[in-house]
Amino acid sequence: MIARDVSWLSFNARVLQEAADPTVPLRERIRFLGIFSNNLDEFFRVRVATLKRMLSFGKSAKVHLEDHPDQILDEIQQISLQQQREFDRIWKGIEEELRAEKIFIRTEKQLNKEQQKFVLSYFDDEVRTNIIPLMIESIQHFPFLRDKSIYLAVVLARQDNSVRQKFALIEIPTAILPRFILLPSKEGEHDLILLEDVVRSALPNIFSYFGYDKFEAHIIKVTRDAELDIDNDVSTSLIHQLEKGIKDRRKGKPVRFVYDKDMDPLLLEYLMRRMGLSKKDNLIPGARIHNFKDFMDFPDAVFSAKTPPHRKTFIHPLFVNAPSVMHVIQQQDVMLHFPYHSFDTIIDLLREAAIDPNVTSIKITAYRLARNSKIMNALVNAVRNGKQVTVALELRARFNEADNLEWKTRLEDEGVKVLIGIPGMKVHGKLCVIKKRIGTKTVQCGFISTGNLNEKTARVYGDHCLLTANRNIVADINRIFSYLEHPRHDIKLLEACTTLPVSPYSMRPFFMRMIDKEIKNARHKKPAGMIIKMNSLSDPEMIAKLYEAAREGVDIKMVIRGICCAYTENKKWKKDITAVSIIDEYLEHARVFIFHNGGQERMFIASCDWMLRNLDHRVEAAAPIIDPIIKQELKDIMNIQLSGNVKTRILDNEQKNEYKRDSSGKKIRSQIEIHRYLHERQYPI
């Protein structure tokens, strides 16, 4: 198997390829640099931090890793340095293109008199009260440098060398003020300055009373271990553990130190010594600018209107003139494909349920919510209208813990019943069930989604959501919620799910059996094949089963956005695996599983990848696609993605990320083709 962390870095290299692609609009290329940087931050906070922990635990812990952590850390360092050089090269080229567009990022030394006056005024009015300069040589205990922040490390000296130089540190207040400030500019031009350069311009002012007249300043950044240690102490509530873990996260051990490669060597040596860093601690020399995640918010106002707009979402045709979302679902299954279809339909469904006098209850899971979630607002309204509302809220959704703790309090204050998860297991499935009483009859409908119930990310995340009133599916959703309400006593409720494969009980063995059927058919010279789409593929047992299928000649086609630990070529196999990755405007987030099944094709969507954590340590659900119209629709979408050759990379054994090409010369950009396909699609009513 390919090492998981090396494969992840290969995925992030594909993101970097988008930033380098001259056919991508300039603003999007800058955004991809921001995505690359943000991805890498999280990778070091979580994966590198985990490897370092395991290494410190010694031989007893190494058995839990796919390889030796020390070797992987060395490889990560080498790849990271290589990618940093490529990143710097791409940014340098983008800067040239920005200048050609009359967009200039000015440093503090490139300002005209009007701009100098503006910057000093901006510093006095907005920045001064939000910074606290620290003379770090005078502090016994070195200040704690926060993750996600950038700092200006300053060398103070005199031109005549009459006094010994000193070092200072200033945190740049990017959490309070914008990173980019628009400057007074000539007609037809757009000048910007970074917030740290505003601070640089004011250094003589800040340190005037020290008598220094020479300043050098360089940006530094620390990435810290962000894994929460949630212990098993039953006397401590999960809430208290999370609150403590969030606070402790701020003081996690450094796992990466990024600095300006032109930094004064004495200052760098001093910082490393005071912070207890060594050359083994992922020291990454970079250019002048760090924390490129802020570049995801590069100001749109500086770009000309000729930049192509995003493709617009649209309401699914079956809901365009429908007076009731629930009525449509009661008549037939419908599948929404985000972000092509509007997420508003989900919000409309819950709003409708909130005010419908016949609706008695709503149950829903929540993992990552929008900051001002319309989903949650609809549920609060439902409670106010007398409905019973249950929300299974996963408090341990990484980096959303604090937000979800706030939602827990708000929901409970409104009377919502909040389930906070199961010890040692995250609730990751995306499920909803609505009960409605009509006379003496109870009718139910709901949905199963591959993505989070988040109206913000639904605009850019590619996901599928099955809306259904199918009795067997709804019955299993109810069983899952019953299990979530009584997890210590009712594991048999998951065993009773006959239609939905669920983790941690039946998902793994179910997909194993499906692959075994394909292997059996291949051995008997019958057609055998599968199409698999996931974010990540790293589970050793599932990969071994795929290898067995390839040896027997099963036709395996995979679309994997991120981690792919499986090799795709082997001389001992009868048929190599076809695997591609799509990185484009939308984030490919859906999970789809299609099995030939002897000509009686079986098809599923799910919220889980084939990773150990999803299959064995999370509550997940896969939904069968039964409706023949939706089955054809989903297969058409998968075939479009497999035929794509513009934003599609080949996943091979060497992780080269080569673009897929078509010998005919026809260019197929799958996301554009899917948008066209769905926009033109007609549905029988």
MIFI-606832 format. One record per residue: residue in one letter; x, y, z of N, C-alpha, C in turn. Coordinates in steps of 0.02 Angstrom, whole numbers, plus 50000, padded with zeros to 5 digits. Layout:
BEGIN
AXYZXYZXYZ
...
***
This chain:
BEGIN
M500414994050000500005000050000500435006350000
I500175011549969500505018049971500375021150039
A500895024150069500815027150135500275032550132
R499825032450180499255036950181499475044350177
D499975046250216500165053250219500515055550156
V500885051050125501195052750060500655053650007
S500145049350009499585049949962499215056549973
W499135058450036498785064850049499185070750020
L499835070650028500245076050000500195076049923
S500115070249894500015069749822499355073049802
F498835072049844498195075449832498285083049835
N498635085449886498715092749891499135095549834
A499565091249806499935093349746499465094549688
R498915090749685498415091749632498065098449641
V497955100449703497675107049717498165112449692
L498805111249704499315116049682499335116349605
Q499205110749572499175110749499498645115649473
E498075115949508497545120549488497785127849493
A498175129249544498445136049552498935137749496
A499245132549468499735133649415499425133649345
D498805131549339498475130749274498285137549245
P498585139649190498435146249162497735146849134
T497375141149124496685141549099496195143149155
V496415142549217495985144149274495985151649285
P495405154849295495385162049308495855163949365
L496145169849359496655172049406496415171949478
R495805174349490495555174549559495485167449587
E495305162549543495235155649566495915152549580
R496415154449541497095151849554497355154149621
I497215160449638497415163049704497035159249758
R496395157849746495995154149795496275147149805
F496505143949752496795137249758497445137449799
L497835142849793498415143549836498195143749909
G497645147449922497385147749990497145140950014
I496815137149971496565130549989497165125950004
F497665126149961498265122049971498575123550039
S498635129950055498945132050118498525129750178
N497865130650173497425128650227497425121050237
N497425117350181497465110050184498105107850221
L498655111050203499305109150231499325110650305
D499025116350325498995117950396498645112450435
E498065110250409497685105050444498065098450444
F498405096950389498805090850385499335090650440
F499685096150450500195096350502499885096250571
R499325099750580498995099850645498765092950668
V498555088950619498245082550636498705076650621
R498875075650558499245069650540499965069750564
V500325075250551501015075550573501045075450649
A500575078950681500555078750754500455071650779
T500025067850746499895060850766500525056650758
L500865057550701501485053750690502015055250743
K502065061650761502555063550812502365060550880
R501725060350895501505057250957501695049850957
M501525046450902501665039250898502415037850904
L502815042150874503535041250877503775041950949
S503475046650986503685047651055503475041951100
F502955038151080502715032651120503145026351113
G503565026351060504025020751052503745014951013
K504085009251016503935003450975503215000850985
S502965001351045502294998651059501755002051019
A501875008250999501365011950961501445011250886
K502035009350863502165009250791501745004050755
V501514998950790501114993850757500454996650732
H500245002450757499605005350737499675009750675
L500275010350649500395014550590500535010050529
E500425013050469500535009050409501265008450391
D501685012250425502405012150410502765014950471
H503415015450468503805018350523503705025950524
P503475028750580503335035950582503945040250568
D504535038050590505125042150579505275042750504
Q505195037250467505315037350395504795041750360
I504155041050382503635045050351503745052450364
L503955054250425504085061250441504645064150398
D505155060150387505705062450343505445063550272
E505025058950249504755059650181504295065750176
I503895066750228503455072650230503865079050226
Q504405079350263504825085350262505105086650192
Q505345081450159505625082350092505095084550042
I504515081250044503975083049998503725090150012
S503665091950076503435098550095503905104050069
L504545102850075505025107750050504975108449974
Q504905102849940504835102949868504195106749847
Q503645105349882503015108749866503045116149883
Q503415117949936503495124949954503855128749898
R504365125549869504725128649813504265129649753
E503845124549739503375125049684502845130349699
F502625130649761502145135749782502435142749770
D503055143849791503365150449782503435152249708
R503595147149667503655148349595502985150449565
I502455146949585501785148549559501575155549581
W501675157149644501475163749669501855169349633
K502495168149619502885173149583502585174449514
G502375169049480502055169849415501385173349420
I500995171749472500345175049481500435182449495
E500945184149533501085191249546501205195049480
E501565191849434501695195049369501045195949331
E500605190949334499955191549299499515196849332
L499555197349398499185202649432499415209549409
R500065210249403500335216649380500105218149309
A500065212949268499815213949199499085216249199
E498715214249251498015216249258497955222849296
K498525226149308498535232549345498325231549418
I498485225749445498365224349516499045223549550
F499185227749599499845227949630499795226849705
I500175222049730500235221149803500865224849824
R500775230449855501325234849873501615232849941
T502275233349948502585232750014502635239750044
E502835239950106502885246450141503405251050109
K503855248150068504375252250037504185254549966
Q503595252649943503385254249874502795259149872
L502675262549926502105267049930502285274149908
N501815277349871501915284449857501705288549919
K501785295049916501665299249975500945298849999
E500475298849951499775298349970499625291750005
Q499925286349978499815279750008500145279250077
Q500745282150084501085282150148500655285550202
K500365291150183499935294750229499325290550247
F499025287250196498445283050208498615277250255
V499185274050244499375268150283499505270050356
L499855275550367499995277650436499355279650471
S498895282650435498245284350463497845278050480
Y497865273150434497515266850446497815263250507
F498475263550513498805260450571498565263650635
D498565270350637498355273850698497625272650715
D497195272450663496475271850675496255264650689
E496565259750655496305252950657496775247850689
V497425248750680497895243350698498205244250766
R498395250250782498815251550842498525248350905
T497875249150916497575246550977497485238950977
N497625235850920497535228550914498195224750913
I498745228050928499395224650930499735226050997
I500125221151019500525221851080501235219651064
P501695224251051502385222451038502705219351100
L503075213951090503405210551146504165210651135
M504525213251184505265213051183505465206251211
I505535201551167505585194551188506215192851227
E506745196851219507355195351257507275197151331
S506785201251346506675203451415506175199051451
I505885194051416505365189851445505675183151465
Q505595181351529505885175151553505595169051518
H504935168851513504595163351478504375165751409
F504625162351357504485164451289503725164451277
P503465169751246502735170051235502475164251194
F501865162151209501555156651174501305159051106
L501575156251052501375158250984500775154050963
R500235157450946499615153950931499595151150861
D499295145250856499165142250791498675146650753
K498715146550687498275150450642498445157850642
S498935159950681499145166950681499815167650646
I499955173750623500625175250597500925180750641
Y501585180650646501935185250689502485188750649
L502605194950667503145198750638503725198550687
A504265195050667504865194750708505325200450687
V505485204850734505825211150718506515211350748
V507005213550708507685215050732507745222550738
L507895225050798507985232250809508725233850817
A508965238850780509675240550783509755248050769
R510375250250773510545257150754511015257050695
Q510935261950653511365262450593512105262750611
D512265266150667512965266950685513225261250730
N512795256050741512985250250782513205252150852
S512935257750878513155260150944512845256251001
V512305252550987511995248451040511875241451012
R511825236751058511705229851038510995229051011
Q510935225250956510275224150927509825220050974
K509175221250967508685217551008508155214550963
F507785209750991507265206250953506585207750983
A506085208350939505395209550962504925205150921
L504315204550946503815200350914503145203850916
I502795203750858502135206950854501655202050820
E501095200450853500585196350821500175200750774
I500105198550712499705202250663498975200650674
P498555205650684497855204350705497385202550648
T497545197150612497135195150554496445192450574
A496365190550638495715188250660495235194050670
I495505200150674495105206050687495045210550626
L495595211150589495625215750532495745211750468
P495545214450410495665210950347496405210550331
R496595205150300497305204250281497495208950224
F497005210550180497135214750122496795221550131
I497175226850122496905233650128496985237050060
L496425239550034496445243149970496735250149981
L497205251949938497555258349943497275263349892
P497365269849905497215274749852497635273049790
S497315272849733497645270449672497515275049613
K497935274349562497835278049500497215275349463
E496955279349419496385277249379496555270849340
G496125265849345496245259649308496705254749343
E496955256549403497395252149440497095250449508
H497335244949537497125242949604497745241349644
D497885245349695498455244149739498195241349805
L498545236249830498375233349895499005232949937
I498905232450002499465231250048499235226150099
L499685221750119499525216850169499565219950239
L499165217350284499125220150351499805220150386
E500205214850375500865214650408501325220150381
D501215222250319501635227650292501405234450318
V500765234950336500535240950371500915241550437
V500985235950472501355235950535502085237450523
R502375234450470503075235750454503195243250443
S502725246550409502815253650394502825257950457
A502525255350510502465259250572502995257350624
L503465252950607503955250750657504345256550688
P504585261450650504935267150681504495270750732
N503845271050717503365274150763503265269950826
I503185263350816503055258850871503635258750921
F504245258650895504835257850939505235264250946
S504925269950935505285276350935505625277751002
Y505305275851057505585277551123506175273151143
F506355268251100506945264151115507585266951083
G507505271851039508085274951009508385271150951
Y508025266250922508275262550865508065266050800
D508475265350748508315268450684508395263650625
K508505257250640508585252150588508165246050607
F507735243850561507275238450576507265233250520
E507295226950539507165221550493506595217350522
A506115215450480505535211850505505355206250458
H505215200350485505055194450446504475190750477
I504035188150434503445184550458503645177350476
I503385175050533503465168150554502775165250571
K502735158750571502105155350585502245148550615
V501855146850667501915140350700501275136350690
T501345130050672500775125550668500825120650727
R500265119850762500275115850823499845109650819
D500005104850862499615098750869498905100650888
A498425098750845497725100750856497275094950875
E497545088950886497135083350905496895084150977
L496265082750989495985083251056496075076551092
D496345076851152496395070851193495745070051233
I495275066051206494655064751241494735058151278
D494845058551343494975052451381494335048551395
N494395043051429493825038651443493595039151515
D493765044551547493565045451617492805046651620
V492445041651644491715042151644491455047351694
S491895049551740491685054551788491705061551758
T492005062251700492045068751667491595068751606
S491145073451603490675073551547491035075251482
L490745073051426491035074551361491085082051350
I490595085751375490595093051366491215096051399
H491345094051461491915096751497492565094551464
Q492585088451440493185086051406493315090251343
L492795091451305492875095351244493095102551259
E492785105551308492965112451326493695112751347
K493915107851386494615107651407495065106151347
G494855101551303495255099851245495345105751198
I494815109751188494865115551145495375120551172
K495355121451239495845125951271496555123251264
D496625116651276497295113551272497565113551201
R497115113251152497325113351081497745119551066
R497565125151098497935131351086498655130951108
K498795125951153499465125251179499795118751155
G499545116151100499835109951073500555110851054
K500915105351050501625105651033501715108050960
P502245112050947502375114150877502535108150833
V502235107850774502385102550727502665105350661
R502655111950655502945115150595503105122350611
F503665124650585503875131650593504045134350524
V503645139250501503755142250435504045149150445
Y504565150650407504895157150417505145159850351
D505275166250350505545169650291506275167350282
K506415164750223507095161950211507635167450215
D507435173750209507915179350214507985181950285
M507705178450333507735180750403508455181050427
D508585185950470509235186550503509405179950537
P509975176850521510155170250549510175170250625
L510395175750655510425176150728509725175950758
L509255179350725508565179350748508255172350742
L508385169050686508125162350676508395157550729
E509045157850741509355153650792509065155050861
Y508955161450875508675163450939507965160750948
L507555161450896506865159050900506835151550909
M507245147850872507255140650878507455138450949
R507945141950976508185140151043507645141551096
R507325147451092506825149251142506195144951136
M506055142551075505455138551065505585131051071
G506215129251081506395122251089506325118251025
L506475121450968506415118150903507085115550880
S507075110250840507675107650808507545106850734
K508045104850697507975104050625507505098350607
K507325094250655506855088750643506135090850651
D506025097150667505345099550683505005102950623
N505125100350563504795102950503504885110550497
L505515112550491505665119650480505615120950405
I505165125450386505015126750316505195133850298
P505765134850263505915141650240505475143550181
G505205149450182504765151750128504925158750106
A504485161550066504585168350042504315173350095
R504215179450074504045184850120503345183850151
I502875180950114502185180350136502055173250162
H501725172850220501505166350247500755166650261
N500475160850282499765160350297499335162050236
F499475158550182499105159950120498375157750124
K498165154550178497455152850183497025159050178
D497285164750199496915171050194496795173050121
F497185170050076497105171850005496465168849976
M496125164350014495465162149992494975167949993
D495145173250031494725179150036495035185150000
F495435183749949495735189149910495165193549882
P495215200149889494645204449871494445203949797
D493805202149786493545201449718493515208149682
A493455213649720493345220249690493905222349643
V494495219449650495055221649608495055218449539
F494625213349529494625209849465494105212849418
S494255212649354493785215349304493175210849298
A492645213649273492015209949267492055204449215
K492575204349174492625199349121492795192449147
T492995191949211493135185449240492505181149239
P492535175049212491935170849207491605169749274
P490945170549279490595169449343490515162049358
H490375160449421490235153549439489585151249405
R489545144849389488925142149363488385142549417
K487795144349397487255145449445486915138849464
T486735138349528486325132749549485605133849526
F485215128449526484525129149505484105124149544
I483465125649551482995121249586482875115049544
H482865109249576482705103049541482015103849507
P481955101849443481335102949406480705100449441
L480755095049479480155092249511479895096649568
F480305101449590480095105849644479955112949622
V480055114449558479995121449535479305124349549
N478785120849531478105123449541477715119449592
A478075115449631477725111149679477525115149741
P476895114949761476675118649821476935115449885
S477135109049882477355105449941477935100849924
V478505101749959479075097349949478905090349973
M478585089850031478415083250058477945079450012
H477485082949980477015079549935477385076249877
V477885079749849478275076949794478645070749817
I478945071049876479335065349902478885059449916
Q478275060749938477805055249951477625051649886
Q477645055149831477455052249766478035048449734
Q478655050849744479225047649710479885049549743
D480375045349737481055047049759481335052549715
V481725057049745482065062349708482775062749734
M483245063649688483935064649709484175071649690
L484425075249740484735081749728485485080849720
H485765084449673486485084149660486765091249673
F487085092049731487375098549747488075099049717
P488305104949699487985111549703487595113349640
Y487485108549596487105109949535486375111549553
H486085107349595485415108749621485475113049684
S484975117149694484985121649751484855117949816
F485225119849868485135117149935484495119849967
D484205125049937483605128049965483035123049972
T483035117849930482495112749935482505109350003
I483105107950030483155104850096482895109650150
I483085115950144482845120950192482085121650186
D481835121750125481105122250115480745116250146
L481035110350138480725104250167480655105050243
L481185107350276481165107950349480725113750371
R480715119050333480265124650349479535122450342
E479405118650290478725116050279478525111550337
A478985107150356478835102550412478725106450477
A479075112050484479025115950546478335119150555
I477995120650500477345124050506476755119650489
D476895113750461476345109150443476015106550507
P475365107850518475035105750580475005098150587
N475095094450533475055087150535475725083850552
V476275087650548476935084950564476995084550640
T477195078750664477265077750736477985077750760
S478465075550717479155075250741479645075750683
I480235078250699480805078650652481415076050689
K481775071550657482415069250684482945070150630
I483535072750651484045074450601484735073950634
T485245072250594485935072350618486265078850595
A486765081050632487135087150614487865086150630
Y488295087550582489025086650590489385093350585
R489365096350526489645103050517489095107750493
L488935112650534488385117250520488655123950497
A488245127450458488415134350440488385138650503
R488755144150502488785148550562488085150850582
N487705153350534487015155350547486545150550510
S486515144450536486195138950500485445139950492
K485215140050430484505140350415484175133650432
I484565128250429484315121650449484105121850523
M484555124250565484425124550637483865129450652
N483845134950617483305139850628482625136850613
A482585132750559481955129450543481755124550598
L482245121050626482095116250679481865119750743
V482165125450759481945129350816481225131650805
N481065133750744480385135850729479895129950736
A480125123950719479705118050725479525116750799
V480015117550843479885116650915479375121850939
R479455127950917478995133250937478285131750912
N478235127850858477575125950832477335119250860
G477655116950913477405111050948477655104350923
K478145104350878478415097950853478935095150902
Q479015088650901479565085450937480175085250890
V480705088450910481305088850867481895085850904
T482235081250869482835078050896483415079350848
V483965081750875484565083050835485145078950864
A485425074350824486035070850844486615075150822
L486885078950869487395083950855488085081250874
E488515080450824489185077650837489645083250863
L489765083150928490175088350958490905087750940
R491125081850917491835080750904492025081650831
A491585084950791491765086450722492385090950722
R492935088450696493575091950705493555099150680
F493805103650722493845110850711493155114250712
N492615110250723491955113250731491695112050802
E492135109750847491905107950914491605113950950
A491935119650947491695125550984491025127950957
D490965128050890490335130150859489765125450878
N489905118950878489375114150894489175114250968
L489655115951011489485116851082488995122751090
E489115128051052488655133751053487965131751028
W487945127950973487305125750946486935121350996
K487295117151032486975112951082486595117151133
T486925122251158486605126551208485995130151179
R486065132851118485515136451087484915131951074
L485055125951049484505121351033484145119051096
E484535117251147484225114951209483815120551242
D484055126751237483685132351265483005133051231
E482955130951168482335131451131481885125351139
G482145120251172481735114251183481875108551137
V482415108951098482605103451054482955098051096
K482795091851081483145086251113483805085151075
V484365086151109485015085651077485375079351101
L485555075051053485965069151067486685070951052
I487145069351097487825071851089488325066351072
G488085060951044488555056051017488665050051063
I489135045851043489265039451075490005039251094
P490175037151155490875036751175491295032751125
G491845035651103492295032151057492055031450986
M491515034950969491235034150901490895040550880
K491065043150821490745049150795490125047350755
V489625051650758489035050950716489145055150654
H489285051750598489475055150536488945054550482
G488465049850490487945049050440487505055250435
K487255056650374486845062550362486125060150350
L485705060450402485055057250401484515061950426
C483915061050401483335064750425482705060650415
V482245060950463481595057750455481065062350484
I480515063150448479965067550467479335063250472
K478985063650528478365059850538477775064650534
K477255062150500476665066250488476045061950502
R475585064650539474975061050556474385063850516
I474085059650474473495061650434472925057050454
G472465059850494471925055650520472195050450566
T472065044150551472325038650592472955035550563
K473205038650510473775035850473474405040050484
T474955036650495475605040050500475995038950436
V476215044450405476645044150345477325047250363
Q477835044750331478515047150346478895048350281
C479355053150284479835054250229480475056750260
G480985057150220481625059450247482145059650192
F482775059950214483315059950164483945056950193
I484375054750149485055052550165485525056150117
S486035059350145486485063450104487205061150110
T487595062750060488315061250063488705066950095
G488375072650103488735078550128488395081750187
N488735086650217488495089950277487875094250262
L487465095050312486865099150305487055106350318
N487415109150270487725115650278487605119650214
E487185124650217486995128350157487575132150126
K488095133750166488665137250139489105132550097
T489305126950126489735122350089489365118950032
A488695118550036488305115349982488355119249917
R488615125349919488705129249858489345127349820
V489785123749854490425121949821490605114549829
Y490255110849872490395103749882489945099549836
G490245095049798489865090449756489605084649796
D488945084449808488645079149848487985076949818
H487735071149842487085068549822486645067849884
C485995069249875485525068549931484895065149905
L484745059349934484145055549915483565057449960
L483045060349931482425061749968481935056249953
T481655053150005481265047149994480735046150048
A480215042650028479705040250076479685032650076
N480195029550047480225022250045480185019450116
R479705015050127479575012650195480165009050226
N480495004950186481065001150213481645005650232
I481785010650189482325015350204482155019450266
V481545022150268481345026250325481345022150389
A481135015950385481135011650444481835010750472
D482325009950427483015009250450483285015750478
I483095021450449483315027850477483045028550549
N482425026450559482135026650627482515022150675
R482725016350650483105011750693483775014850713
I484085018450666484725021750681484625027050735
F484095031050729483965036150779483795032950847
S483445027450846483305023950909483955021650942
Y484415019250900485075017250926485445023150955
L485425028850921485775034850945485495037251011
E484855036051022484545038051085484705033351142
H484865026951126485015022051177485605017651155
P486195020751143486755016951113487025011351157
R486965011951222487265006851266486845000451268
H486215000951249485764995351260485484992351195
D485484996151141485094994051083485524993051020
I486104989951027486514988450968486134984050919
K485654980150944485254975750900484834979750851
L484714986150866484344990350820484724991150754
L485394991550758485794991950697485794985350661
E485794979950699485754973250668485104972350630
A484584975850652483924975150621483854979150556
C484344983250540484314987150478484404982350419
T483894981650379483904976850324484014980050256
T483914986550252483964990050187484584994450183
L484774997450238485355001950240485954998250269
P486494997450232487124995350264487355000950312
V487514999150374487695004150423488355002450456
S488725007550472489325006750514489115008550585
P489415005250635489975000550630489764993250624
Y489134991850610488904984950613488974981150547
S488654983650493488594979450433488924982350370
M489164988450373489424991650312490014987850282
R490514986550323491114983050298490934976250269
P490604971750307490454965150278489994965550217
F489554970550216489104971050158489504972550094
F489954977550096490334979150036490834973550019
M491074970150069491494964250056491104959050015
R490484957750036490064952850000489924955149929
M489804961549919489674964049852490284963049807
I490884964349833491484963249793491594955849780
D491454951749830491524944449821491074941949765
K490474944749759490034942749704490354944249636
E490674950049632491004951849569491594947149555
I491964945449608492524940849600492274934049576
K491734931649605491454925149586491234925149513
N490904930549492490684931049422491284931249375
A491804934949394492394935349351492714928449344
R492744924649398493034917949395492644913349349
H491994914649344491574910549300491494913649231
K491954918249215491974921449149491344925549133
K491014927849185490424932049176490624939449184
P490224943949155490384951149163490404952849238
A490914956649257491004958649327491334965449329
G491074969849370491374976449374491074980649429
M491404986049445491154990749496491424997649481
I491025002549500491225009649496491185012349567
I491735015149590491785017449659492005024749660
K491655028749698491855035649707491895037149782
M492465040049803492565041749873493015047749879
N493045050549940493555055549955494225052149966
S494205046650005494835043450025494755035850027
L495285032450008495315025150010495965023250045
S495905020950108496505019150145496425012850187
D495825009950191495725004150233496084998050205
P496554995050242496944989450215496524983550193
E496004981950232495594976050216495204977050151
M494924983050141494554984350080495014984650020
I495614987450030496094987749975496324980749955
A496434976450005496624969549990496074966049950
K495454967449966494894964449929494874967049857
L495024973449847495054976249779495624972949740
Y496184971849772496744968449739496534961349717
E496174957949761495934951149744495474951449683
A495044956549681494594957249624494984958749560
A495494962949565495894964549505496274958349480
R496504954249526496854948049506496394943549465
E495754943649481495274939249446494984942549383
G495154948949371494934952149309494304956249316
V494094957949377493514962349386493694969249360
D493234972249322493344978949295493194984049350
I493714987149376493644991849432493814998949408
K493345003449416493445010449399493325014549463
M493795018949478493745022849540493845030249526
V493465034349562493565041549563493705043349636
I494335045049650494545046349719494825053449721
R494505057749760494745064649761495415065349798
G495465062249857496025063549901496505057749908
I496515054849967496985049449982496795043049944
C497285040149911497185033649878497795029449893
C497735025149942498305020949963498375014649921
A497905013549876497915007449835498365008449773
Y498765003449759499115003249695498595001649641
T498715003949581498215002849528498484998449472
E499124996549475499414992349422499834986749454
N499754980849426500154975249450500164969949395
K500754967449379500824962649325500464956049340
K500334954649404500004948449422499244948849416
W498984954849403498264955649397498044954349325
K497444951749320497164950949253496944957649224
K496764962249267496534968749244496744974049294
D497104979249270497304984749313496684988849334
I496754992349388496224996749413496275003549378
T495715006049355495695012849327495505017549383
A495945022249399495815026849454495995033949433
V495545038549445495655045549428495465050049487
S495705056149485495535061149535495335067549499
I494795070649521494545076849490494625082649540
I495005087549521495075093749560494855099449515
D494325102849535494045108149492493705113349537
E493275117149507492935122649544492555120049604
Y492225114449598491855111449653492265106049686
L492185105249751492525099949788492135093449782
E492425088449751492095081949741492055078349809
H491455078049837491375075749906490935069649912
A490605067649858490115062249860490445055349864
R490065050549891490275043549891489735039549855
V489965035849804489505031949762489805025049751
F489375019849754489605012949744489125009449697
I489385007249640488975003849589489274996949575
F488874991749581489094984949569488694981849512
H489044978549465488714975549408488214970249429
N488404966149478487944961449511487584956849462
G487964954049415487674949349368487154952249322
G487204958649310486724961949266486154965349303
Q486064963549368485544966749409485894972049452
E486074977549420486514982549450486254985049518
R486714985449567486544988149632486964994449643
M486634999449671486935006149674486795009249743
F487305012549771487235015549837487575022349839
I487315026749881487675032749901487795032249975
A488315035650000488475035050071488835041350095
S488885041850161489255047450192489965045450209
C490155039150194490805036750219491275034750164
D491915035650179492455033150137492645026150160
W493065022750121493325016350144493975017750182
M493865019950244494405021150292494225017450356
L494715015650395494605011950457494115015750502
R494195022350507493785026150553493055026150531
N492925026550465492235026750441491885020050448
L492245014750434491925008150433491845005050502
D492295006850548492295003350613492185007950673
H492265014450665492245018850723491785024850714
R491315024450668490835029750658490145026750643
V489635030650658488955028750637488845031750568
E488795027350518488715029350448488135025350418
A487895027750362487365024050327487455024850251
A487335019350215487325019550142486605018350119
A486395022150069485705021550045485685018149977
P485275013049969485205009949902484795014449857
I484995014849795484605018649745484155013649710
I483515014349719483035009449694482675011949631
D482505018249630482135021049573482545020649509
P482285017549456482675016549394482885023049361
I482475028249367482645034749337483255037749372
I483255037449439483825040149477484445035849466
K484355029249461484925024849449485275026749383
Q484885027849332485175029749268485515036549272
E485195041049307485465047849316486145047649351
L486175043849405486795043549443487345040049403
K487155034849366487655031449325487905035949269
D487455039849240487665044649188488165049649216
I488035052049277488495056849308489175053649320
M489185047349344489825044049355490195042849290
N489835041149237490165040049172490445046549144
I490105052149156490375058649136491035059949172
Q491045058549237491655059749276492225055149252
L492055048949237492575044349213492835046149144
S492425049649105492635051449037492985058249035
G492975061949091493285068549093494025068349079
N494275073549046494985073649029495285080749032
V494945085249066495215092049073495475093149144
K495075091649193495275092549264495385085749298
T495495080649259495545073849284496275071549283
R496515069149340497195066449345497165058849353
I497675055549328497725048249334498075046649400
L497775042149439498085039749500498475033349484
D499135033849483499545028049467499975026249527
N500375021049519500785018649575501295023849598
E501515028149553502045032949569501765039649593
Q501105040449593500795046649616501045052749575
K501085051949509501365057249467500855062749452
N500215061349462499695066349450499685068949378
E499785064449330499755066449260499035067349238
Y498915072449198498235073749173498025068249124
K497395066349129497115061549082496995065149015
R497205062048961497115065048894496705060348851
D496345063248803495935059448756496265059748687
S496365053948657496715053748592496315057248537
S495655057748547495245061048496495315068648497
G495585071148551495665078448557495055081848586
K494515078048598493915081048627494025082448701
K493875088548721493965090548791493315089848829
I493355086148885492765085148927492935087348999
R492635092949019492715095349088492095093049125
S492175087949167491605084249192491105088549231
Q491335093349270490865097349309490425101749264
I490705104249211490305108149163489815103549127
E490035097549109489595092949074489025090549120
I489175089549184488645087349230488135092949240
H488375099049244487925104849251487455105149190
R487735104249131487335104449070486835098649069
Y487075092649088486655086649088486055087649134
L486175089949195485625090749243485165096549226
H485455101849197485045107649180484555105949124
E484765101549079484345099749021483905093649035
R483995090549092483645084149106482905085249117
Q482495080849086481765080949094481555075149138
Y481045076349179480805071149226480065069749214
P479875063449209479155061849205478825063249272
I478235065949271477875067649332477285062849342
***
